[in-house]
Amino acid sequence: MRPVIYQLFVRHFSNYTRGGQPWGTREQNGCGTFNGINDRALEALARMGITHLWLTGVIRHATQTPHPGLPADPACIVKGIAGSPYAITDYYDVDPDLAEKPAERLEEFKALLMRCRRWGMVPMIDFIPNHVSRHYHSLRDNLGSRDNKAVFFARDNAFYYLEPHGGDTPMQLPEGEFEPERGCGRVTGNNAATWQPSVFDWYETVKLNYGSDYRHGSHAADALPNVMAPTAYLPRTWHEMNRVLEFWQDLGVGGFRCDMAHLIPLPFWRWAIAEARLRDEDVFFMAEAYNDRMKLCHGDVHTELLSAGFNGVYDSAAYQAVRDMYEKRVWANDLDTHHNPDAPMARGGVRYIENHDEPRVASPAHWGGVGQKVMLAAMAAQYATTCGPVLVYNGQETAEAAEGPRGFGGDNGRTSIFDYTSLPRFQDWANNGAFDGALLPPELAQLRDNTAQLLLLLQHPALSKGTFYGLNWANRDNPDFGRLPGETTSGHRLYAWLRHFRKAKSTVLVVCNFDPEREIAASIRIPRHAQEWAAKKPGVYSFENLLHPEEEPVELDSEMLSESGVNVSLPPGGIAFLEWV
């Protein structure tokens, strides 16, 4: 089954407190819980076609909120009030904020994992291997306790240590001095080797060491052991992280979204994923990774991580290409370069239009201010052009707009991950725990229904297993292909392609209207070459509307397909899925 992953930010999902205030406390702004993700919620997600549930913000992290036995962390290393879920303070614990009874938080989390399984969904959590909070204080491990702190790098150190600076002085963080690192500073999570990281650094975190000196870039890991090396030869941090993965797998976690995976040496991933699959052969690994200057591999980081055993890797280039149509005015024709059916990313690229690091599509400050109008087209262009995993972020299906400042992140079009906040439009669907959408306005209820319809359709054989054939090139000179007055070629806002799975003799034609204002009536020509690619001999064929099965099929012969084409009429932001039989 094709993985359809739903990112569920636990702190937001079942928070029913309306309004709230910037930098508000848990009591003022509310907070979702494990128990709040009840059977009604899980049933609704399962019926939406979700196969994997990425429970975000689960592991205990630095926060300004105290709980019994867990005092607040120093304010200078906490972003926001609730704190970043990527500044881990204990790899073996869950966030007490998310429990109705903080002392029983692990039991409440395990009960949630069981509920997810009952509804047929694989529960996933974040694995943050590159960095931990500066105030890490686990009861199960003691990271760094045996480190040689007199050197920048040592193979079995947990951290990288800064050169002594100015005598016995503490770390100078943007929000104040951090006394625990007085005279013994550590490198910040984003490789900032400085006693004074800036507000743009991940200053609240420290970088972990996997047995190689990251300063050597892609060559850093060349001397590390391979997957077959004896256990005794492996760097100490490898064993520590394997124990972390084993702990969560034993609790019932079935997958991991691996944060900034390109900053971790590939030999570790090959070994750790192999070890995890000995415990659970179906465990799902998804990588957040980018081809930036910090990557620790020689080639394309996406291909390298897939070869290391990941099931999926973020396809940020494809995401940016769709967004650029509204922020950089590129044409739909340009999307073809991101759908190479022979590339590893055709099956391993994770497609998305939102996640917690990106702005909301419906934000008026992003996507040209028209994102809500074209969300279905954007989803179709991302999800239905390849057969790899797809990702949906909670609130995406109700056009959450993330308007207004909420705390540390300001008014940046993202739902804050640092503070206690809520999802106003999503709350209308959640309806105080009923999860029935009773409070949604009609246009948002329709958007959610359409999103569910699209996600369920992704399991169609042609869309889950087939290959891609772009049709825009064959319609560049077609004046009936959505060409605007004054344009000499077509393909500015209309995008069409075929998906075909040869074993099932299954073919689907998909068409998207990316124009936020204009209805487009077009004719999609399918040249003889495309017909042969789809194993269609000359003859008469039907096109059945998969989104509107009540409509009568359209019959066309091969010659008409190549000369006049298939007629479609799409509203602004509309999509069509036509099965070619």
Phi and psi in degrees as a GROMACS rama.xvg file:
@    title "Ramachandran Plot"
@    xaxis  label "Phi"
@    yaxis  label "Psi"
@TYPE xy
-69.154  128.09  ARG-2
-67.5699  124.684  PRO-3
-118.224  107.398  VAL-4
-101.954  132.812  ILE-5
-112.255  117.214  TYR-6
-83.1593  111.304  GLN-7
-110.517  104.721  LEU-8
-81.0628  105.769  PHE-9
-58.0671  -39.4753  VAL-10
-60.0741  -28.9952  ARG-11
-95.4163  -36.0373  HIS-12
-58.0312  -49.9381  PHE-13
-109.779  31.7517  SER-14
-87.7282  113.793  ASN-15
-102.376  4.83355  TYR-16
-70.4259  123.851  THR-17
-87.8771  145.407  ARG-18
80.1871  -104.149  GLY-19
82.78  -175.702  GLY-20
-144.673  154.009  GLN-21
-57.154  137.77  PRO-22
60.8544  26.2626  TRP-23
-73.7448  155.284  GLY-24
-79.5261  175.116  THR-25
-60.8785  -40.9196  ARG-26
-66.9055  -35.5877  GLU-27
-76.9345  -41.0006  GLN-28
-108.139  -9.91595  ASN-29
81.3382  169.147  GLY-30
-160.353  135.251  CYS-31
-71.3541  162.757  GLY-32
-135.838  166.54  THR-33
-60.8924  -45.6258  PHE-34
-66.3603  -24.5346  ASN-35
-67.27  -19.5956  GLY-36
-87.3545  78.5396  ILE-37
-87.8558  -177.924  ASN-38
-63.0659  -33.2286  ASP-39
-64.3391  -41.0734  ARG-40
-64.4457  -45.61  ALA-41
-68.3331  -36.5862  LEU-42
-62.6923  -43.1806  GLU-43
-62.2291  -39.0857  ALA-44
-70.154  -41.3272  LEU-45
-62.1491  -41.0476  ALA-46
-69.5569  -14.677  ARG-47
-83.9768  -7.32482  MET-48
97.7  10.9873  GLY-49
-73.7458  133.456  ILE-50
-108.205  -29.0221  THR-51
-130.996  133.61  HIS-52
-112.659  106.871  LEU-53
-86.4783  102.964  TRP-54
-84.1347  105.196  LEU-55
-94.3166  141.495  THR-56
80.8594  26.1776  GLY-57
-81.4589  -48.003  VAL-58
-69.1137  144.581  ILE-59
-61.2746  132.501  ARG-60
-136.162  170.605  HIS-61
-63.7884  137.294  ALA-62
-152.334  158.636  THR-63
-94.5622  7.44049  GLN-64
-101.611  118.584  THR-65
-82.6704  153.471  PRO-66
-137.179  160.049  HIS-67
-52.5534  122.983  PRO-68
81.0597  -5.37634  GLY-69
-133.024  88.2188  LEU-70
-66.3828  160.64  PRO-71
-60.6784  147.032  ALA-72
-78.4196  159.371  ASP-73
-54.4348  131.414  PRO-74
-59.2422  -28.756  ALA-75
-70.1989  -14.195  CYS-76
-116.017  20.9462  ILE-77
-120.971  121.893  VAL-78
-86.6092  122.566  LYS-79
79.2488  -165.83  GLY-80
-95.7661  -49.8236  ILE-81
-70.5806  -33.3095  ALA-82
95.3623  156.651  GLY-83
-73.2183  129.65  SER-84
-70.3463  -2.05023  PRO-85
-104.437  14.969  TYR-86
-116.08  76.4561  ALA-87
-69.6032  134.32  ILE-88
-106.958  -13.8579  THR-89
-159.634  110.787  ASP-90
-63.2029  -15.6635  TYR-91
-112.74  24.9772  TYR-92
-143.061  162.888  ASP-93
-111.515  161.824  VAL-94
-67.4639  119.103  ASP-95
-63.4647  -22.5293  PRO-96
-55.9149  -28.1028  ASP-97
-91.854  4.86589  LEU-98
-112.039  142.745  ALA-99
-69.6325  -33.9685  GLU-100
-122.817  96.2436  LYS-101
-51.0527  -34.6461  PRO-102
-66.9951  -18.9502  ALA-103
-112.729  26.8667  GLU-104
-62.074  -38.7909  ARG-105
-68.0795  -35.2735  LEU-106
-67.3545  -39.8887  GLU-107
-64.9708  -37.0905  GLU-108
-68.4771  -43.4152  PHE-109
-61.4141  -36.518  LYS-110
-63.9428  -37.5881  ALA-111
-64.3847  -42.9995  LEU-112
-57.9253  -40.6539  LEU-113
-66.8454  -38.5451  MET-114
-63.9653  -41.3526  ARG-115
-58.1181  -45.3255  CYS-116
-64.1308  -38.9453  ARG-117
-61.352  -32.5395  ARG-118
-91.4631  12.6908  TRP-119
79.191  18.3825  GLY-120
-112.895  141.302  MET-121
-85.2282  119.113  VAL-122
-79.2524  133.677  PRO-123
-122.041  155.931  MET-124
-134.459  171.178  ILE-125
-75.1231  140.084  ASP-126
-116.501  117.178  PHE-127
-109.951  88.6766  ILE-128
-89.122  -16.8869  PRO-129
-81.8966  -27.8518  ASN-130
-156.636  158.882  HIS-131
-131.331  169.871  VAL-132
-61.6428  147.899  SER-133
-60.1919  -20.3688  ARG-134
-108.521  35.317  HIS-135
-59.446  130.548  TYR-136
-152.605  73.8839  HIS-137
-82.2456  151.285  SER-138
-90.3978  -10.6082  LEU-139
-104.474  -21.0808  ARG-140
-137.446  174.154  ASP-141
-140.921  63.2837  ASN-142
-53.1919  129.004  LEU-143
86.3864  -4.11439  GLY-144
-66.9398  -25.5594  SER-145
-105.805  14.2096  ARG-146
-70.4784  148.948  ASP-147
-87.4774  99.5654  ASN-148
-82.26  1.27682  LYS-149
-87.2407  -6.26357  ALA-150
-124.405  152.977  VAL-151
-63.9838  -46.2141  PHE-152
-136.37  134.666  PHE-153
-141.824  142.143  ALA-154
-52.0429  -41.0029  ARG-155
-103.154  12.3134  ASP-156
-71.5393  148.756  ASN-157
-80.6733  -29.1828  ALA-158
-128.267  170.717  PHE-159
-105.02  133.625  TYR-160
-111.71  136.194  TYR-161
-75.5251  152.266  LEU-162
-62.0995  141.281  GLU-163
-53.8954  143.641  PRO-164
-147.769  121.114  HIS-165
63.1115  30.9433  GLY-166
77.8905  -145.456  GLY-167
-89.6813  69.3004  ASP-168
-112.573  150.526  THR-169
-84.4076  170.415  PRO-170
-61.8403  135.937  MET-171
-101.876  99.5348  GLN-172
-97.1288  159.179  LEU-173
-55.8253  -28.045  PRO-174
-102.071  8.85495  GLU-175
134.753  179.438  GLY-176
-78.7197  142.341  GLU-177
-110.178  100.289  PHE-178
-61.7933  -37.9182  GLU-179
-58.1864  -19.8473  PRO-180
-104.7  30.1717  GLU-181
-66.8223  119.888  ARG-182
74.1361  -1.49972  GLY-183
-146.366  73.7527  CYS-184
-82.9178  155.588  GLY-185
-123.33  154.668  ARG-186
-67.1391  137.057  VAL-187
-72.4629  157.248  THR-188
-54.6338  -31.1197  GLY-189
-95.7966  31.2107  ASN-190
71.338  18.1791  ASN-191
-81.0447  102.537  ALA-192
-89.9306  74.9045  ALA-193
-147.709  150.609  THR-194
-79.8333  -7.99813  TRP-195
-134.256  67.0366  GLN-196
-61.2012  149.3  PRO-197
-90.1664  173.679  SER-198
-65.6839  -18.4669  VAL-199
-87.4103  -8.4841  PHE-200
-86.8117  169.64  ASP-201
-86.7034  59.8408  TRP-202
-62.6069  -20.6277  TYR-203
-80.2431  -3.18515  GLU-204
-122.987  164.029  THR-205
-126.821  145.646  VAL-206
-82.6395  139.504  LYS-207
-90.9798  151.689  LEU-208
-110.448  124.076  ASN-209
-104.32  23.2557  TYR-210
96.3596  10.8432  GLY-211
-140.103  154.304  SER-212
-88.8725  106.255  ASP-213
-60.0106  -17.5873  TYR-214
-65.4978  -17.4695  ARG-215
-87.5526  7.45379  HIS-216
60.0435  -135.254  GLY-217
-64.6717  -16.5128  SER-218
-88.409  -5.31377  HIS-219
-57.7237  -35.0351  ALA-220
-97.7944  4.24712  ALA-221
-59.588  -31.665  ASP-222
-95.5753  4.27307  ALA-223
-74.0928  155.237  LEU-224
-62.6701  155.765  PRO-225
-93.546  -178.695  ASN-226
-64.4581  -20.6162  VAL-227
-95.4034  2.20739  MET-228
-66.663  147.198  ALA-229
-58.4865  146.969  PRO-230
-54.9513  -36.9367  THR-231
-65.332  -20.1347  ALA-232
-87.9445  -4.56049  TYR-233
-83.8897  141.393  LEU-234
-57.8514  150.33  PRO-235
-58.8068  -39.9643  ARG-236
-63.5055  -30.3557  THR-237
-58.7224  -45.9422  TRP-238
-64.6612  -40.8582  HIS-239
-60.0669  -45.539  GLU-240
-71.9605  -33.0296  MET-241
-64.4597  -37.0518  ASN-242
-64.9303  -35.8355  ARG-243
-62.8277  -49.3231  VAL-244
-60.5481  -42.1618  LEU-245
-62.448  -40.2635  GLU-246
-58.0484  -48.4537  PHE-247
-72.6787  -34.8051  TRP-248
-63.1232  -40.9452  GLN-249
-62.9435  -28.5621  ASP-250
-75.7668  -19.0577  LEU-251
120.313  3.8726  GLY-252
-70.0485  134.332  VAL-253
-110.834  3.50943  GLY-254
-168.477  162.409  GLY-255
-137.433  128.744  PHE-256
-92.1413  114.227  ARG-257
-95.7505  113.493  CYS-258
-70.5582  131.295  ASP-259
45.8906  53.0685  MET-260
-63.6706  -24.2739  ALA-261
-73.042  -10.0366  HIS-262
-87.985  -1.44115  LEU-263
-108.131  136.258  ILE-264
-58.6759  137.855  PRO-265
-59.3683  -37.222  LEU-266
-57.0487  -35.1516  PRO-267
-63.8496  -45.464  PHE-268
-60.7851  -43.23  TRP-269
-59.5222  -42.5086  ARG-270
-72.0121  -47.7434  TRP-271
-66.7332  -40.7366  ALA-272
-67.0066  -39.175  ILE-273
-62.4665  -41.5855  ALA-274
-63.718  -42.5773  GLU-275
-63.8325  -34.741  ALA-276
-77.898  -17.6472  ARG-277
-69.2397  -29.7398  LEU-278
-83.8847  -33.6475  ARG-279
-153.54  104.75  ASP-280
-64.075  -18.5214  GLU-281
-99.8185  6.07772  ASP-282
-58.9494  137.631  VAL-283
-103.982  127.085  PHE-284
-117.435  122.187  PHE-285
-119.79  131.397  MET-286
-107.575  130.997  ALA-287
-86.9567  118.397  GLU-288
-154.396  150.285  ALA-289
-140.736  150.012  TYR-290
-84.0751  65.2413  ASN-291
-107.16  -179.053  ASP-292
-66.9135  -15.1691  ARG-293
-91.1273  -0.764209  MET-294
-64.0955  148.111  LYS-295
-111.944  48.4683  LEU-296
-148.349  161.969  CYS-297
-83.7639  -36.1727  HIS-298
-101.432  -156.733  GLY-299
-64.6111  125.377  ASP-300
-66.377  -32.6249  VAL-301
-66.3303  -47.0971  HIS-302
-63.1689  -42.0607  THR-303
-63.3204  -43.3463  GLU-304
-68.7969  -37.3942  LEU-305
-63.1353  -39.7908  LEU-306
-69.0067  -23.4286  SER-307
-78.6736  -9.12937  ALA-308
122.511  -2.45825  GLY-309
-66.7625  143.154  PHE-310
-78.1851  -28.4198  ASN-311
-157.419  150.444  GLY-312
-134.702  135.648  VAL-313
-47.9212  129.333  TYR-314
-100.909  76.9382  ASP-315
-69.6305  -28.6014  SER-316
-66.8741  -41.9072  ALA-317
-66.1909  -40.6518  ALA-318
-58.2608  -48.2295  TYR-319
-64.9557  -33.4714  GLN-320
-62.731  -42.0268  ALA-321
-68.297  -44.2239  VAL-322
-62.6964  -34.4471  ARG-323
-65.7171  -19.6102  ASP-324
-62.3985  -25.1583  MET-325
-108.38  -17.3082  TYR-326
-110.38  -18.2706  GLU-327
-130.599  3.96928  LYS-328
60.0302  36.3418  ARG-329
-77.8392  167.534  VAL-330
-97.2454  157.965  TRP-331
-61.154  -31.7741  ALA-332
-52.7064  -32.1255  ASN-333
-71.3088  -12.5646  ASP-334
-69.6873  -23.4482  LEU-335
-55.4955  -33.0382  ASP-336
-66.6776  -13.4935  THR-337
-99.8818  8.12721  HIS-338
-125.202  38.8547  HIS-339
-65.575  112.402  ASN-340
-67.2669  -16.0869  PRO-341
-93.8359  -7.4996  ASP-342
-80.8343  148.349  ALA-343
-56.0276  -31.2866  PRO-344
-70.4204  -12.7335  MET-345
-64.5562  -26.5141  ALA-346
-113.761  -18.8503  ARG-347
-114.001  -5.14318  GLY-348
-77.1539  127.154  GLY-349
-86.1967  118.08  VAL-350
-97.2779  139.9  ARG-351
-155.459  160.709  TYR-352
-119.83  -8.08539  ILE-353
-149.143  147.651  GLU-354
-156.275  -178.971  ASN-355
-68.0083  -17.2794  HIS-356
-89.5772  -12.0327  ASP-357
-111.172  155.954  GLU-358
-67.7443  153.646  PRO-359
-64.2726  137.584  ARG-360
-60.1159  -34.9222  VAL-361
-84.9961  2.04379  ALA-362
-63.057  130.064  SER-363
-65.8658  -14.5736  PRO-364
-92.5538  -2.19646  ALA-365
-135.655  170.754  HIS-366
54.1008  35.4591  TRP-367
64.7277  13.8024  GLY-368
74.5345  7.14384  GLY-369
-119.193  13.0286  VAL-370
-56.8824  -40.5725  GLY-371
-61.8488  -32.0372  GLN-372
-73.0748  -22.6704  LYS-373
-118.792  17.9077  VAL-374
-61.4296  -42.3157  MET-375
-63.9221  -42.6457  LEU-376
-63.89  -41.327  ALA-377
-63.7161  -42.7207  ALA-378
-63.5597  -44.5275  MET-379
-61.9963  -42.9607  ALA-380
-65.4998  -30.0873  ALA-381
-84.9594  -45.8407  GLN-382
-84.2861  -29.4608  TYR-383
-105.914  11.6905  ALA-384
-100.251  -18.7906  THR-385
-129.406  -176.574  THR-386
-122.609  21.5559  CYS-387
-84.6329  -174.878  GLY-388
-64.2185  152.043  PRO-389
-124.319  154.162  VAL-390
-128.162  133.279  LEU-391
-123.046  134.116  VAL-392
-102.1  133.305  TYR-393
-55.2977  131.382  ASN-394
99.7302  -19.9419  GLY-395
-60.7112  -40.7194  GLN-396
-72.9452  -10.4083  GLU-397
-117.528  19.1399  THR-398
55.9426  47.6123  ALA-399
-58.4841  132.669  GLU-400
-104.707  -14.7299  ALA-401
50.3625  50.5636  ALA-402
-89.472  139.854  GLU-403
90.4293  151.943  GLY-404
-72.767  141.001  PRO-405
-119.939  -11.903  ARG-406
157.9  -129.62  GLY-407
-57.6229  -40.655  PHE-408
-74.1484  -12.3209  GLY-409
68.4058  -158.583  GLY-410
-96.0592  72.2389  ASP-411
-107.963  11.5555  ASN-412
78.9749  4.4312  GLY-413
-110.084  147.717  ARG-414
-73.5944  122.513  THR-415
-59.6598  130.782  SER-416
-95.7205  -1.55915  ILE-417
-101.566  -11.9763  PHE-418
-134.97  166.13  ASP-419
-78.4565  115.809  TYR-420
-149.905  178.481  THR-421
-135.198  173.959  SER-422
-115.599  93.6057  LEU-423
-56.5168  -45.7539  PRO-424
-71.9888  -38.0523  ARG-425
-64.9652  -34.0515  PHE-426
-59.6559  -32.3114  GLN-427
-65.4466  -33.2325  ASP-428
-75.2664  -44.4441  TRP-429
-61.7394  -34.4684  ALA-430
48.7528  54.9035  ASN-431
55.6059  35.4464  ASN-432
99.9622  -6.84398  GLY-433
-77.5614  -29.8213  ALA-434
50.8808  49.3123  PHE-435
-121.078  -0.136176  ASP-436
71.0105  14.7824  GLY-437
-63.1725  -25.5664  ALA-438
-96.326  -2.32722  LEU-439
-71.4862  136.895  LEU-440
-65.6414  154.643  PRO-441
-53.4409  -39.9292  PRO-442
-68.3128  -32.0975  GLU-443
-80.7064  -33.132  LEU-444
-61.7104  -40.0519  ALA-445
-66.2261  -40.0202  GLN-446
-61.6085  -43.686  LEU-447
-64.5965  -42.6426  ARG-448
-61.4863  -42.1739  ASP-449
-66.105  -37.4115  ASN-450
-63.2028  -45.5342  THR-451
-61.2118  -42.2148  ALA-452
-60.444  -42.2135  GLN-453
-66.5093  -44.6599  LEU-454
-63.9672  -40.1022  LEU-455
-65.706  -34.5339  LEU-456
-68.1131  -20.614  LEU-457
-65.5661  -14.6064  LEU-458
-85.8898  -0.120077  GLN-459
-58.1093  138.093  HIS-460
-52.0131  -41.3838  PRO-461
-67.0609  -31.4781  ALA-462
-90.9942  -22.938  LEU-463
-95.8555  -21.8141  SER-464
-131.711  -11.5338  LYS-465
-81.0594  174.978  GLY-466
-104.728  173.426  THR-467
-110.062  140.707  PHE-468
-138.501  111.759  TYR-469
-78.2643  137.672  GLY-470
-106.346  -5.46593  LEU-471
-62.9071  -37.0807  ASN-472
-60.7413  -35.1899  TRP-473
-77.8316  -7.98426  ALA-474
-121.067  14.6831  ASN-475
-61.3297  -34.0976  ARG-476
-99.5259  12.8859  ASP-477
-90.2398  107.458  ASN-478
-66.2812  -15.6795  PRO-479
-94.641  15.4245  ASP-480
-104.229  53.8416  PHE-481
66.5385  25.9766  GLY-482
-73.5398  132.498  ARG-483
-81.9033  153.408  LEU-484
-56.0309  132.947  PRO-485
92.6969  -12.7759  GLY-486
-86.3392  143.278  GLU-487
-95.9093  -18.8135  THR-488
-131.371  158.36  THR-489
-95.8554  168.877  SER-490
105.888  17.8828  GLY-491
-73.6668  -50.0904  HIS-492
-126.159  3.22307  ARG-493
-114.301  136.533  LEU-494
-135.628  131.244  TYR-495
-137.591  143.42  ALA-496
-157.154  165.639  TRP-497
-111.867  147.418  LEU-498
-124.68  131.407  ARG-499
-137.837  130.728  HIS-500
-114.713  109.428  PHE-501
-64.7442  -39.6743  ARG-502
-61.625  -35.3442  LYS-503
-96.1326  1.31011  ALA-504
50.1778  45.7268  LYS-505
-115.595  127.909  SER-506
-135.26  137.014  THR-507
-130.994  134.355  VAL-508
-98.0398  127.598  LEU-509
-119.902  136.157  VAL-510
-134.071  136.1  VAL-511
-125.04  137.331  CYS-512
-104.336  107.7  ASN-513
-86.4754  -0.318869  PHE-514
-76.9924  125.253  ASP-515
-78.4801  -11.6838  PRO-516
-121.768  -25.2703  GLU-517
-110.755  129.179  ARG-518
-71.7178  140.728  GLU-519
-122.28  123.442  ILE-520
-104.897  119.184  ALA-521
-137.769  163.125  ALA-522
-117.395  123.225  SER-523
-99.8414  107.09  ILE-524
-77.6097  135.785  ARG-525
-118.97  100.466  ILE-526
-66.3561  164.786  PRO-527
-58.0305  -35.8241  ARG-528
-60.4975  -41.5454  HIS-529
-67.8529  -36.3864  ALA-530
-64.0206  -40.8396  GLN-531
-67.431  -39.0627  GLU-532
-59.6659  -36.4952  TRP-533
-88.0957  13.6971  ALA-534
57.9386  37.998  ALA-535
-105.248  114.254  LYS-536
-75.4428  161.096  LYS-537
-55.5179  133.622  PRO-538
165.644  -168.358  GLY-539
-104.596  134.452  VAL-540
-130.629  156.513  TYR-541
-106.821  148.371  SER-542
-119.951  112.997  PHE-543
-104.339  132.468  GLU-544
-78.3373  110.006  ASN-545
-74.2574  -26.8135  LEU-546
-83.7972  -23.9642  LEU-547
-133.482  73.5193  HIS-548
-64.2679  -13.6577  PRO-549
-72.2772  -17.3931  GLU-550
-74.9423  147.727  GLU-551
-67.7294  135.637  GLU-552
-61.8517  152.562  PRO-553
-103.577  129.888  VAL-554
-105.547  132.729  GLU-555
-142.404  147.204  LEU-556
-94.2782  170.193  ASP-557
-59.1278  -40.2326  SER-558
-66.8131  -41.2067  GLU-559
-63.9983  -36.0901  MET-560
-60.8394  -41.9481  LEU-561
-81.444  -24.9915  SER-562
-98.547  -50.8512  GLU-563
-105.109  -30.135  SER-564
89.4279  -179.266  GLY-565
-92.5632  125.662  VAL-566
-82.3275  131.516  ASN-567
-134.749  149.913  VAL-568
-130.101  118.496  SER-569
-122.425  132.015  LEU-570
-69.9508  170.733  PRO-571
-53.3999  127.45  PRO-572
71.3654  13.5243  GLY-573
-83.8556  164.047  GLY-574
-137.248  156.903  ILE-575
-138.797  136.292  ALA-576
-123.349  112.301  PHE-577
-117.203  120.298  LEU-578
-82.9146  128.18  GLU-579
-97.8501  105.814  TRP-580
